[in-house]
Amino acid sequence: MVHVSIPSDAKKFIYISLIPLFFFLSGIFSKKQADYPAFFKKKCLRLLIPYLTFNIITYLFWLLIGRHFGDDANDSTAFWQPLLGVIYGSGHAIIHYVPLWFLPCIFMTENLYFLIQKYSKSQKIKIIFIVCCGILGWINYRFNPYLLPWGAGSALVMVVFYGFGDIVGNKIFINTANSIKNNALLFVICLISMIFVYFWLPINKQIEVVDNMYGNYIFFLVGASVGVVGIIAFCKLFENISVPLKPLIFAGQNTLIILGFHLITMSLVKAITFFIFRLPLSIFDQTFAAITLAFCSIIICMPIIYIIKKYFPFLIDKREHLKTQKLRLATDEKAEFTNVNEHFEEGA
């Protein structure tokens, strides 16, 4: 939604807690591990291989197609500049596909949090380490005008939300029971947080985590935290309502692929609109058309998800693919054994 032309106030409303929410969710599922080589290998498979894969694909798309049409048609960017951006891995240096900044940043965040967990002998010490990272993040934001490689500056700030998710996420939100009392509480939390964030908008400037920009740092931390709590409360409330969730769950389980391709699929929708239906691209400046563009880009990602997971699973996480294959094989063997056993008993 923030990658299309929605109203600036709506975009600012989303930006307050958008990126912190991603790190908060990642923190919920973090696990303390003692073996750093195994941890590092796992994170390389899950984050760096997709980062390189998506960069190769999107760079080729930009080089051969994207830079010759639309806003990039008059861009004088040299062909080698995006490649340096991939190596630097921070902010808008990834010229051909800016959203990929998120992967090296979450990689740095999780490595930093590994150290925090390793040297935290108690919950209090862990919180102290997290607060120290937040302070270092403010110092870097306030006094360093340059972006650190691989989103390291943003990672110092996002560790606060990652740790927030690790410490309180499971306790508060994951195990919320479906009852009238709890649903009413979730609704109240959601409503209060949305009202708070709405009136918080004029207080702070535009938030750009990708560029390590937070406006008033304290206002950002408070507004983002309240927004995250409200969004999680809304999701838990929505989960308790009897509506079909499978499409949303499928999209949620494959956000990594959507992250890597949604701007390309947006370009495809624009190309169809312009070259086939002969409509001006300015129609996407209208809110309804922009929202439609966002949803269409996700829908078009669905067959891409199917193709990658079926034929090229190693591009996103080969290790997990192997685990799935072994589990499927073990399940098939168990089913075959059960079937043979049933036939034997029936014959007996």
C-alpha positions in Angstrom: 0.0 0.0 0.0 2.8 2.4 0.7 4.4 1.6 -2.7 1.4 3.0 -4.6 -0.1 6.5 -4.7 -2.4 6.5 -1.7 -3.0 9.8 0.1 0.0 11.1 2.0 -1.8 11.2 5.4 -2.8 7.5 5.0 0.7 6.6 4.0 2.1 8.4 7.0 -0.5 6.6 9.2 0.8 3.3 7.9 4.5 4.2 8.1 4.3 5.0 11.8 4.2 1.3 12.7 4.7 -0.6 9.4 8.4 -1.5 9.6 8.5 -1.8 13.4 5.6 -4.3 13.1 7.7 -6.5 10.8 10.5 -6.7 13.3 8.1 -7.2 16.2 6.6 -10.2 14.4 10.0 -11.6 13.7 10.9 -11.2 17.4 7.8 -13.2 18.4 9.3 -16.2 16.7 12.9 -15.8 17.7 14.6 -18.6 19.6 17.6 -18.6 21.8 20.4 -20.6 20.2 23.9 -21.4 21.5 25.6 -22.4 18.3 26.5 -19.3 16.3 27.8 -21.1 13.2 24.5 -23.1 12.9 22.5 -19.9 13.5 24.6 -17.9 10.9 24.1 -20.7 8.3 20.4 -20.8 8.9 20.0 -17.0 8.5 22.1 -17.0 5.4 19.9 -19.6 3.8 16.7 -17.8 4.9 17.7 -14.2 4.2 20.9 -13.8 2.2 20.2 -16.4 -0.5 16.8 -14.8 -1.2 18.4 -11.4 -1.0 20.9 -12.3 -3.8 18.3 -14.2 -5.8 15.8 -11.4 -5.8 18.5 -8.8 -6.6 19.7 -10.8 -9.6 16.1 -11.1 -11.0 15.1 -7.5 -10.2 18.4 -6.1 -11.5 18.0 -7.9 -14.8 14.4 -6.7 -15.0 15.5 -3.1 -14.4 18.4 -3.3 -16.8 16.5 -4.8 -19.7 13.0 -3.4 -19.2 12.4 -1.2 -16.2 14.9 1.6 -16.9 13.5 2.1 -20.4 9.9 3.0 -19.4 8.0 5.2 -17.0 9.8 7.4 -14.5 13.1 5.6 -15.1 13.1 6.3 -18.8 15.1 9.6 -18.3 17.2 8.3 -15.5 21.0 8.5 -16.1 21.9 5.8 -13.6 24.8 3.8 -14.9 24.3 0.0 -15.2 26.9 -0.7 -12.5 25.5 1.6 -9.8 22.8 -0.8 -8.6 25.4 -3.6 -8.2 27.3 -1.4 -5.8 24.0 -0.8 -4.0 23.5 -4.6 -3.6 26.9 -4.9 -2.0 26.3 -1.9 0.3 22.8 -3.3 1.0 21.3 -0.2 2.7 18.5 2.2 1.9 18.0 3.6 -1.6 21.4 2.5 -2.7 19.6 -0.6 -4.0 18.4 1.5 -6.9 16.7 -1.1 -9.0 14.5 -2.5 -6.1 14.6 -0.5 -2.9 12.4 -2.8 -0.8 15.1 -5.4 -0.6 16.9 -3.3 1.9 14.8 -5.0 4.5 16.5 -8.4 4.2 20.1 -7.4 5.1 18.6 -5.1 7.8 16.7 -8.0 9.5 19.8 -10.1 9.0 21.9 -7.6 11.0 19.1 -7.2 13.6 18.9 -11.0 14.2 22.6 -11.3 14.5 22.7 -8.5 17.0 19.9 -10.0 19.0 21.8 -13.3 19.0 24.6 -11.6 20.9 22.1 -10.0 23.3 20.5 -13.3 24.1 23.9 -15.0 24.4 25.2 -12.6 27.0 21.9 -12.0 28.9 21.9 -14.0 32.1 18.5 -12.7 33.0 15.5 -10.9 31.5 16.5 -7.6 33.2 20.0 -7.7 31.5 18.4 -8.5 28.2 16.1 -5.4 28.5 19.2 -3.3 29.5 21.0 -4.5 26.3 18.0 -3.7 24.2 17.7 -0.2 25.7 21.4 0.4 25.1 20.9 -0.6 21.4 18.1 1.9 21.2 20.3 4.6 22.6 23.1 3.8 20.2 20.5 3.8 17.4 19.5 7.4 18.4 23.1 8.5 18.6 23.8 7.2 15.1 20.5 8.7 13.8 21.2 12.1 15.4 24.9 12.5 14.6 25.7 10.3 11.6 24.4 11.8 8.3 25.4 8.6 6.4 23.6 5.3 6.2 25.7 2.4 7.6 26.2 -0.7 5.4 23.5 -3.4 5.4 21.0 -1.3 7.4 23.1 -1.5 10.5 21.9 1.9 11.8 18.3 0.9 11.3 19.0 -2.5 12.9 20.1 -0.8 16.1 16.7 0.9 16.4 14.7 -2.1 15.2 16.3 -4.3 17.8 14.0 -2.5 20.3 10.9 -3.8 18.5 12.4 -7.2 17.8 13.1 -7.5 21.5 9.6 -6.2 22.3 8.2 -9.1 20.3 10.5 -11.7 21.9 9.7 -10.6 25.4 6.0 -9.8 25.4 4.7 -11.0 22.0 3.9 -14.6 22.9 2.6 -13.8 26.4 0.2 -11.1 25.4 -1.1 -11.9 21.9 -0.3 -15.4 20.6 -2.3 -17.3 23.3 -5.4 -14.9 23.5 -8.5 -17.0 24.1 -11.6 -16.6 21.9 -14.2 -15.3 24.3 -16.6 -12.3 24.5 -14.5 -10.7 27.3 -11.2 -11.1 25.5 -12.6 -10.0 22.1 -14.1 -6.9 23.7 -10.7 -6.2 25.2 -9.0 -6.6 21.9 -11.5 -4.3 20.3 -10.9 -1.6 22.9 -7.1 -1.9 22.5 -7.4 -1.7 18.7 -9.8 1.3 18.9 -7.7 3.3 21.4 -4.5 2.7 19.6 -5.9 3.8 16.2 -7.3 7.0 17.8 -3.9 7.6 19.5 -2.0 7.1 16.3 -4.4 9.3 14.3 -3.9 12.3 16.7 -0.2 11.4 16.9 0.3 12.0 13.1 0.7 15.8 13.2 3.2 15.6 16.1 6.0 13.8 14.3 7.5 13.9 10.8 7.3 11.3 8.1 8.9 8.1 9.2 11.4 6.4 6.8 13.2 3.5 8.5 14.8 2.6 5.1 16.7 6.0 5.3 17.1 5.8 9.1 14.7 8.8 9.6 12.4 8.9 12.6 11.6 12.6 13.3 11.4 13.0 17.0 13.0 9.7 18.3 10.9 9.4 21.4 7.7 10.2 19.6 8.6 7.6 17.0 9.2 4.8 19.6 5.9 5.6 21.4 3.8 6.0 18.3 5.2 2.9 16.7 4.8 0.7 19.8 1.1 1.8 20.2 0.5 1.2 16.5 2.0 -2.3 16.7 -0.1 -3.2 19.7 -3.2 -2.0 17.9 -2.5 -3.9 14.7 -1.8 -7.2 16.6 -5.0 -6.7 18.6 -7.0 -6.2 15.4 -5.4 -9.3 13.8 -6.3 -11.4 16.9 -9.8 -10.0 16.8 -10.2 -10.7 13.1 -8.9 -14.2 13.6 -11.7 -14.9 16.1 -14.4 -14.0 13.6 -15.7 -16.8 11.4 -14.4 -15.6 8.0 -12.3 -17.4 5.4 -8.7 -16.8 6.3 -6.9 -19.2 4.0 -6.1 -16.7 1.3 -4.7 -14.3 3.9 -2.8 -17.1 5.6 -1.3 -18.2 2.2 -0.2 -14.7 1.5 1.2 -14.3 5.0 3.2 -17.5 4.7 4.8 -16.3 1.4 5.5 -12.6 2.1 9.2 -13.2 1.3 8.3 -13.9 -2.3 5.8 -11.1 -2.4 8.5 -8.8 -1.1 10.8 -9.8 -3.9 8.3 -9.5 -6.8 5.5 -7.1 -6.0 7.1 -4.1 -7.7 7.7 -6.1 -10.9 4.0 -7.3 -10.9 3.0 -3.7 -10.4 4.9 -2.8 -13.5 3.2 -5.7 -15.4 -0.2 -4.3 -14.4 0.8 -0.8 -15.5 2.1 -2.2 -18.8 -1.2 -4.0 -19.5 -3.2 -0.9 -18.6 -1.1 1.3 -20.9 -0.3 -0.9 -23.9 -3.4 -3.0 -24.1 -6.2 -0.9 -22.6 -4.6 2.4 -23.8 -5.3 4.1 -20.5 -2.9 6.7 -19.1 -0.8 5.7 -16.1 -2.0 8.8 -14.4 -5.1 6.9 -13.4 -3.0 5.2 -10.7 -2.7 8.6 -9.0 -6.3 8.1 -7.9 -6.7 6.3 -4.6 -9.1 3.5 -5.7 -6.9 2.7 -8.8 -3.8 2.7 -6.6 -5.4 0.3 -4.1 -6.5 -2.0 -7.0 -2.9 -1.9 -8.3 -1.6 -3.0 -4.9 -4.0 -5.9 -4.6 -3.5 -7.0 -8.3 0.3 -7.1 -7.7 -0.2 -9.5 -4.8 -2.6 -11.7 -6.8 -0.2 -11.9 -9.7 2.5 -13.0 -7.2 0.4 -16.1 -6.4 1.5 -18.2 -9.5 5.1 -17.0 -8.9 4.9 -18.4 -5.4 3.6 -21.7 -6.7 6.4 -22.0 -9.3 9.2 -21.1 -6.9 8.0 -23.4 -4.1 7.5 -26.3 -6.5 10.4 -26.0 -8.9 13.0 -23.7 -7.3 12.6 -24.0 -3.5 16.3 -23.7 -3.0 16.1 -20.0 -4.0 14.2 -19.1 -0.8 15.3 -21.8 1.7 16.9 -25.0 0.6 17.3 -26.3 4.1 13.6 -26.0 4.9 12.7 -27.6 1.5 14.8 -30.6 2.4 13.2 -30.9 5.8 9.8 -30.8 4.1 10.8 -33.4 1.7 12.1 -35.7 4.5 8.9 -35.1 6.5 6.8 -35.9 3.4 8.8 -39.1 2.7 8.5 -40.2 6.3 4.8 -39.5 6.3 4.4 -41.5 3.0 6.4 -44.4 4.5 4.3 -44.4 7.6 1.1 -44.3 5.6 2.3 -47.2 3.4 3.2 -49.2 6.5 -0.2 -48.6 8.0 -1.9 -49.6 4.7 0.1 -52.8 4.5 -0.6 -53.6 8.2 -4.3 -53.0 7.6 -4.3 -55.4 4.6 -2.4 -58.0 6.7 -4.9 -57.7 9.5 -7.8 -57.9 7.1 -6.4 -61.0 5.5 -5.7 -62.6 8.8 
